[in-house]
Amino acid sequence: MKFGFKPEAFFKVLVFALFFMGASVSAFAYTERNYLQKAADFDTVKKSLVMGQRWLKLPQYTDREGWEKILGDSKLEFVKEGEKNLSYQWKLIKATDYLEFSRSGNRGILEGPVAANRKALFTLMVAELAEGRGRFIDQIINGVFLFCEMTTWSPPAHLYIQKVRSPFPDHSEDIIDISGAETAAVLAWAYYFFHAEFDKHNKLISKRLYGELERRILNNYIKDVGWWWLAENYKPGMLVNNWNPWCNSNVLLCYMLLDGDKDRFAKAVYKSMRSVDKYLNYVNEDGACDEGPGYWGVAPAQLMEYLVLLNSATGGKVDIFGNRQVRNMGEYIAYAYIGNGWSVNFADAHANSLGGTPMKVFEYGALTGSRVMMSFSKLMARDFPRLKNRKSGFLDFLRSLNYSKKFDSYSEEFNFPKYKWYPQTEFCHMNCGNFFLAAKGGFNNESHNHNDVGSFILYYKKNPLIIDVGVGTYTRQTFSPQRYSIWTMQSDYHNLPKINGVSQKDGAKYKAKNTRFDETTLTFSTDISGAYPKEANVVAWERSYSLGAERVIIKDEYLLKEASEGTTINFMLPKKPDISRDGIAVLKSDGGDVKMKYDKSQFSASVETVKISDIAISRVWGKELYRLSFSRKNKSLDGADTFEIVAKN
């Protein structure tokens, strides 16, 4: 192992970091609302359970007339996709693929092949349901057998859940993580539809498959396992994120497809309700997804899938789609969209993408009565055509069957709001004239956190002008104590000041204060002084953004204990600015150029070229980014600085 790296020691530190990284969650971030448990107690749930898969309104595999009626003209499309995988070479997962995570931190070497195998299996299964001639059964059996032979369905990056805290799988312990739960759900569908067909070839195939699902999921989930994502023993400051609805929804689906034991089924359903309540308690009532819009598809959207399944499992008894918070969480994805293919990408997100699919957004909107989501889904389909027909699992497949006609006939246009203010999460989005600005307060220990308290992004004519770089390729380092050695996580590469030579700090106590928004003047302001460690010697630093039709005012009002080192104000840009003229920096975008005016008596401007080697970032921004820095010429203890951005005449 290079550099003396010890994976077991690393994982002990990683587990500590993951369990306590949420320690800064402020008091408002977790409130005992318990919507699901208030909707039904355990006895009510048990009495309401729909057994024998009667909740599923799909024909059996052998009902050819039923499938012909459901699929209609789309049948051939599904068959053609399956035919591409008739000669698919299943990707073997080697021991060295797990070891590579310890050696180099590479996650893709294993996670990529597993995802490809899972997708191939799903595609083959849908094709066989569509055609029904048995052409795809052998390949489906191969895929099922491959997954059954794996020691674990979890990647090394998630194996810290094991008691041995090693990135190498322990055959004596079964765990459930987001990847394993997704795999289990696909395999549960395989058993439900095809176990009788498998038996025609050899009865040991379906016996093995059910046995693996029962051991790894059905009997395992209801144990007192204490996995962090369940949040069963939640204490203030702990983290509850996308893993919760993502795992719980897939696990619940397995019980719904497989379990005939009503006592076990009831325990699992109610345990999932208590767990998902923890997630809903953790998320702010304003509904903002602090993990970023890229995670919306596996956080709020996964919550939606869980709630749909829960409603079906209980015969409609548990239904909280009328809840305002649930609706807010869905609508976040619409309000995070800037237009022209760009989104508000705070946290681990890419600026040119959105989570979820148009059909998933539409279903969420239909279930909650949100015209915002339903109208936005149509815009999303136009601006992200590759997402329109994307299906990553059977629930997406069912969604396309149930909602495609309603989606196609929906005609209401989405209207971008003048502003959207999230008072608890402290996100603010503003639209005025040709400018769009999004800013944040918050704290430096949010889920998928970057040290970016008080940062902002600015778009001109729906084109990036001042940006959030986003996140690079996930490696071992990304979710480890070394996270903030990655440059994209640091405040120096966000649109923030470096005060007395000191950057923002990660952790619970580093947060904004007095964050507020004035809707009449479109002004967002927050005191970011608390996001810096004591070495910065800052008493107060109020950063404000005021948006007008043709101008943006960025203002810093500050008070320092001492001015021992220089202070620099940084801005991240996608295109190289022109700073040839003192007092004016010309910022460039595909929508046109704008002027940034600054006090040349107080600041000197410089530009640094940031070379991009990470493909996840270069796919968004290209091979170079630029950091525009304004260095203060004096060392004053207090003052007010203004940067004015105006459309160039």
N, C-alpha and C positions, 0 to 999 in steps of 0.2 A: 504494500500500500504506500502510496506516495506521501511524502511529508509527514510520515508517522501518524496518519489518520487512523483513528480507532472507531469503527462504526458504532459499537455498543456504547462507548462514552459519549459519542456525538448524539446518539438517540436519547440518552438520559437528559442531556441539556435541551434537546429539541422538544421532548415531552414537557419539560418544565416551562419552556417558552410558550408552547401552544396552550397550555392550561392557564397560564397567567398573563398572556399577552393582552387580554381584554381588561386588565385591572383598572384601566382608566375610565371605564364606562361610567358616565355621570349618572346621577340618581334617577333622571328621567328615562334612562335607556331601558330599564327593566321594570315593568309594572305588572303585578299579578292580576291579569285580566281573565285568563283561563276560559276563553270563549267556548272551546270544545267541551270541556268538562261541565260547564254550565248548561250546555245544550242537551246533555244526556249523561246519567250516571252509569256505572258498570252494569247494573241489572237491566236497565233500559236498553243498553247496547246489546247485551246478550239476547234479550227477547226479540230484538229487532233484526238480528243477523239473517241475511239471505244466504242459505246454505245451498250446496250442490251446484254452484256456478250459475244459478238461475238469474243472477244479476246481469249476466253477459248476454246481450241481444245479438248474438252472431250465430250463424248456422254451424253445425258440426262440419268437420273436414269432408265427410262423405256426402254431404248435402250439396250436390253440384248445382241443382236448380237454385238453391238459396244463394250460393256464391255468384252465380251468373247474374242474378237479380241485383245483388249489391254492387258488384264491380262494373257491370255494363261494359262500356267501351274502353274503360281503363284496364281491363283484364290483360290485354296484350302488352301494355306498358310494363306491368309487374312481371309478366313472364319473361320479357326481353331482358329486364334487369337481372332476373335470376339466371338466365342462360349465360350471362357474363361470368357467373361464378360456378358453372358446372365443372370447369377445369381449375378452379381456384386451388392454389397450393397453400394448405393450412400452415400457418407460421408457427414453428416450434419455439417455445420459450425455454431457453437454456439456463442453467445455473449461473453461467457467467453474465447473463443479462441482469440478474439480481445483483451480482457482485459489482457490476459496472457502476451502479449507483453509488456504492461506497468508494470506488476507485476514482471516478471522474465527476460524479454528480449528475451524469446524463440520465434523464428520465425517459426520453423518447425512445431509446433503444428497446425498451420493453413495452411501454404504454402504447406506442404506435402499432406494433404487431397485434397486441391484444384487442385494441379497438378495431383493427381491420378484420380480425377473425370474427368478432361479435357482429360487425356490420354484414359480413358475408353470410353468416348464419341467418340473420334476420331477413336478408334479401332472398335467400333460398326458401325460407319458410313461407314468405308472402307469395313467392312465385308458385310454390306447390299448392297453396290454398287457392290461388287463382286458376291453375290448370287442372289439378286433381288427377293427373295420370301416373304419378309415382316417379316421374323422371328425376326429381330433385331429392328423393328420400335418402339415397345413399350418401350424398354430400351432406345432408342434414345430420345423418347419423355420424359421419366423420367429425363434423363440428361439435356435436354433443359429446362424443367420446373424447375429443381433444380437451374440452373444458373439464370434463369429469376427471381426467387424468392429471390436471394441474393441482399442485399441492395447495395453492391458494388462488383466489380470484382477485387478490389485492396487489397493487404494484408496490415496489420497495419503498417508495416515498411515503406510503401510508402504513407500513408495517410497524411503525412505532406503537401502534395500538396493542401489539402482542406483548405479553408479559415479559418476554425476553428482551424487548426493546431493540430488536435487531432488524435491519433491512433485508435480511434473508428469511424466507418463510420457515416457520416452525410447524412441522406436520402434526404436532400434538395439540395445536390450538387453532380453532376456526374463528375468524373475525369478520365483521361486516364493515365495509367502507363504501364510498360512493361508486367506485369501479366494480367492486364485487357485487353490490346490490343491483347495478345495471345488468351485469352478466347473469345474475340469478333470475332477473325478470324475463330476459330473453329465453332462458332455459325453461322457465316455468311455462311460458307460452308453448315451447316445443313439446313439453310433456302433455299439456292440455290438448293440443290439437292432434298430435301424432303418436301418442303412446301405443295406440292400437295398431298403427302401421308398423311401428318399431317391433311389436310383438310378432308380426308376421315373419320378420327376419330372424329375430332371436329375442326371447322374453327377458333375457338378462340386460338388454339395452335400456329399456324403460325402467326396469327394477333398479339398475345402477343410477340412472338419472334421478329418479325420485329419492333414492337413498342419499345422494349427494345434497340435494335441495333440502331434504328434511334435516340432515345433520348440520349443514352449514347455515341454514336460515330458520326453518320452522321450529326446531328444538332449541336453536342457539339464541334467537332473538328474545325469547321470553325468560331467559336466565337473568340473573342479577350480574350482568357483565360489566357495568360501569363505564362503557365507552363514552368518551367525552361528548360526542355529537348528540347523544340521547338527552343530555342535560338533566338527567334524573336527579342529580344532587347539586343542582345549580346554586351557586353562591355569588353574591354581588361581585362583579368584576370579571366573571368568566365569559367566555365567548360562545355565542350560539349563531351559527351562520348557515350557509347553503347546504352543508352536509346534512343538517337535520331534516328538512323536507325532502331532500334528494334521496337519502337512505330510507326514510320512513315510507315514502310513496312506493318505492320499488319493493320493499319488504312486505308492505300491506298487500300489494298486488300478488305476491307469491302465495300468501295465505288465501287470498280470494280465489286463486286458480287451482290450488292444490289441496287445501285442508278440509277434511271432512270431520275433524274432531272439534265439536262446537265449543267445548271448554277451552281448548288451546287457542282456537280462533278468537274467542271473546277476550281472553287475556291479552293476546297480541294486539287486537284492535284497540282496546282501552289503553294499553301501554303506549301505543303510537299516539293516541289522542293526548295523553299527558305530556308526551315528549314534544309534539308539535305545538302544544300550548306554550311550552317554554320558548320556542322560536317566536311565536306571536307576541309573547310578553316582552321579548328582547327587542324586537323591531319597533321603532318609534311609530306612534299612531299617524304621523304625517305620511308614512309609507315609503320614504326614500330608501333606496337600496345603497347602503354605504359601501358595498362591495364593488360597485360600478355597474354600468348598464350591460357589460359583457356577461356578468353573473346573474342578470335578471332571469335568464332562461333556465337557470338551475337553482334559483332561490324563490322569488315570488311565483314564477311560472310553475315551478315544481310543487309549491304549496297548492296552487290551483289543481294540479293533477292529483295530489293527495286528497284534497277536499272532494273532488269528483268521485274518486274511488271510495272514500269513506261514506259519502252519501249513498252510493250504490250498495255498499256492503251492509248498510243499516236500513235499507229499504226507504231511503229518504228521511229517516228520523233525524240525522245530524246534518244540518244545512246552515252554514254561516255565510253564504254568499251575499246576503244582505248587509253584512257587517261593513261599516265605513272604512275601517283600517284595511280590510282585505281588498276592498276596491281601490283605495289609495295605493296600495302596494302594486297593484296591476297597472294603474295609470302612470306610475313613475316612468315606465319605458317610453311612453308617448312624450312626456315632458322632457325627457333626457335627449330627445332628438333635435338637432339643430337644423337639419335639412341638407340636401345635396350630398347625402351619404355620410354625414359627420354627426358625432354624438358627444355628449359631455362625458369625458372619460377620466373622471377622478378615480383614484385607487387602481387596482390591477385591471385596466381596460384599454382597449385599442380605440382610437378616435374614429376609425372608419368601419366600425362594426356595431351591431346590437345583438343582445341575447334573445333567444327564442325564435319563433317563426311567425309570419303573419297569421297563419291559421290558429296558432296557439294564442296569440294576442286577441284574435277575434272571438275565440271561444271564451276566454277570460272575460272579455267585455260583455258577451251575451249572457253569461252566468251571473254577472254582477249588475247588469243593466247599465253598463258604461258605454255611452255613445262615443266618449273620448277614445276608448280602446278600439271599438269597432271601426270607427272612421280612420283611426291611425293605422290599423292593420292593412287597409287598402293602400295608404301612402307607403307603408313599409314594403309591401309587395312590389310596388312600382320602383322604389328606390333601391331595393335589395332583391332583385329578381331571382338570384340564386337561392334565396331562402324560401321562396313561395311554395315550392313542392318538396322541400327537404323533409325526410322522414327518418328519424334516428331510432325509432322503436315502434312497437305495436300500438301504443297510445296515439302516436302521431298518425299511424295508419288509420286507426279508428276515427280520429279527428277529421281526417280528410274525407272519410265516408259520411260522417254525420253533418259536417258543416260546410262542405264545399259549395253546395247550391246556395245556401244562405249568404255565404261570403261573396260569391260571384254577383249576387243580386243587390248587395248592399251598396248604396250610392252616396251616402252623406260624406262630404269633404271634411277633412281634418283642418281645424284652424289653430295655428300657432298662437298661444296666449301671449299677452304683453309681458307677463311675468309669472313665475311659479316660485313660491316661497315655502320652504320646509323649515318651520321654526324650531323643531326639536332636533333634527339632524343638522340644521344650519347650512343647508344648501340653498342657493338662490340663482334662478335663471331669469334673464331679462332680455326682451326683444324691443328694439326701438329703431325705426328707420332702417338703415343698412347694417346696423350693428347688433350682434348677439353677444352677451357677456354672461358667464356663469362663474360664481365665486362660492367659497366655502369657509366655514369656521371649523367647528368640530374639535377633534383631538387627535393626537398622534398615536393612537392605538386602536383605530377602527379596523374592522375586518378587511384584510388585504390592504393594510395601511401603507401610505406613503407619508413622509414628513412634509405635509403641505398645508398646515393650518394657515388660512388667510389667502391662499393662492387663488388664481382665476385663470380663465381662458377667454380669448376674444376672437370673434369671427366677423369678417367684413363681407357683406353680400354672400353669406353662407360659405365663406372660404376661410381657412385657418390663417390667423394673423399672429396671435400670441397663444402658445399651445401648452398642453400637458403632454409630455413625451409618451406617457403610458408605461407599459410593462414589457420587459424582454421575455425571452424564452425561459420557462420554468426549469430550474435545476435544483439540486440538493440545497444550494445556498439560499434559494428564494424563501423557503419557509424554515429558517434556521436562525440561530442567534447572530449569524453573519448577514442577515437580510439588509441591514442598513449600510453595509459596505458596498452594496450595489448602487451605482450612481443615480439610476432612475428613481430610487427611493428617497434620495436626499433632497433637502430643501434648497440646496445650492443649484439644483437643476429643476426647480419650480420657479414660479414668478413671485419671488419673495426677497426680502433683504437678508443680507448676512451682516449681523450687528456686532460691531467690535471684533470682527474676524471670527464670529461664532455662528454656527448653523443651528437650526432647530434640532431638538432631541426627540427620539422616540420614547414612548412610555406613557403610563397612565396619567401622570400629572401634567403633561405638556399639552395644554389646550387653550382654546380661545375663551375670551371673556366678553361680556356685554355685546353679544352679536345681535344685530337688529337690521330690519329692512323697512325703509320708508317707501310705500307703494306710490305715493303722490309724486315724489321726486325721482323715483327709481334709483335709490341710493342704498347700497349695502355697506355696512361697516362692522368691524370687529377688532377687538384688542388682541393682538397676537403675541404680546410680550410673554405670556405664560407658556408659550410653546418653545421658549429658549431656556437653556440652563443658566444658572446663576452667573457663570463666567461671562455671559453677554452683558451683564451690568445694565439691564434695561428695566426701567420702572413701568413704562407704558409705551405702547406702539399701536396706535389706531390706524389701521389700513381701511380706506373706504374707496368704493367704486360708484361713480354716478354716471348714468347712461342717458344720453340725449340722442336725438335723431341723427345728428351729424358729428357728435363729439362724445368722447369718454374722458372723465376726469378720474385719475388715480391719485389719491392723497395719502400721505403718511404724516401723522402728527405724533411726535415722540418725546420721551423724557428719559434720559440716561443717568445712571449714578455717576458714571465716569466714561470718558471717551478715550480709552487707552489705545485702541486699535482703529483702523479705518472701517468704514461701513460701506457696503456695496449693495446696490439694488439690481437684481438679475431678472431678465426676461428671456424665455425660451422661444425661439422663432423657427419656422420651417424654411424661410428663405433669408438670404444674406441681406442685412439692412445697409443703407447708405448713411454713414456718419461723417461724411466729408465736411459738413457744415456744422460748426459749433452751435449748440442750442436746438438743433433739429436732427432727429433720426428719421429717415424715411423707411417705413416698414412696408414690405412687399407681400402681395398675395395674388392668387389667380383672379380675385375679384377686383383688383386694382390696388394702388398704393395709397398709404395714409401717412400723415406726419405725426411724429411724437415730439412734442415740444417739452424742453426741460430747461432748468436754470443753469446756464453755462458757467455762471460765477460760482455755483455750488458743486457742480459735478463735471467730471470728464468721462467721455464715453469710449468704450472699447468693444470689440467683437471677437469672440472665440469660436473657431470652427470645431464642432464636435463630430468626429468621425463615427459612423455607425457600422458596427460589424455584426450585430445581432439581427438575425433575419426577421424576427417577430416585430422589431421596430422599423427596420428598413422597408418592410412591406407596406408600412403606413407612410413613412416620411422620406424614404430614399436613403442615400448613403451619407448624407451630411445634415446636421442641424446646426443652429447658431445660438450662442448665448450672448445677448446684448447686456453689458454691465455698465452701470453708472457708479463710479467711485467718488465718494464725497471728498472734497478738497480740504475741508476744515474738520475740526473735531468738536463741534458744538454739542452741548449737553441736552439741548432741547430745540425744537423748531417744527416747521411744517414744510413739507416738500410736495410739489405738485407736478404730475406728468399729464399733459393734455394731448389726447389723440384726436385728430380731426381729419376728415376726408380731404385728400390733396386736391387743390384747385389747379 
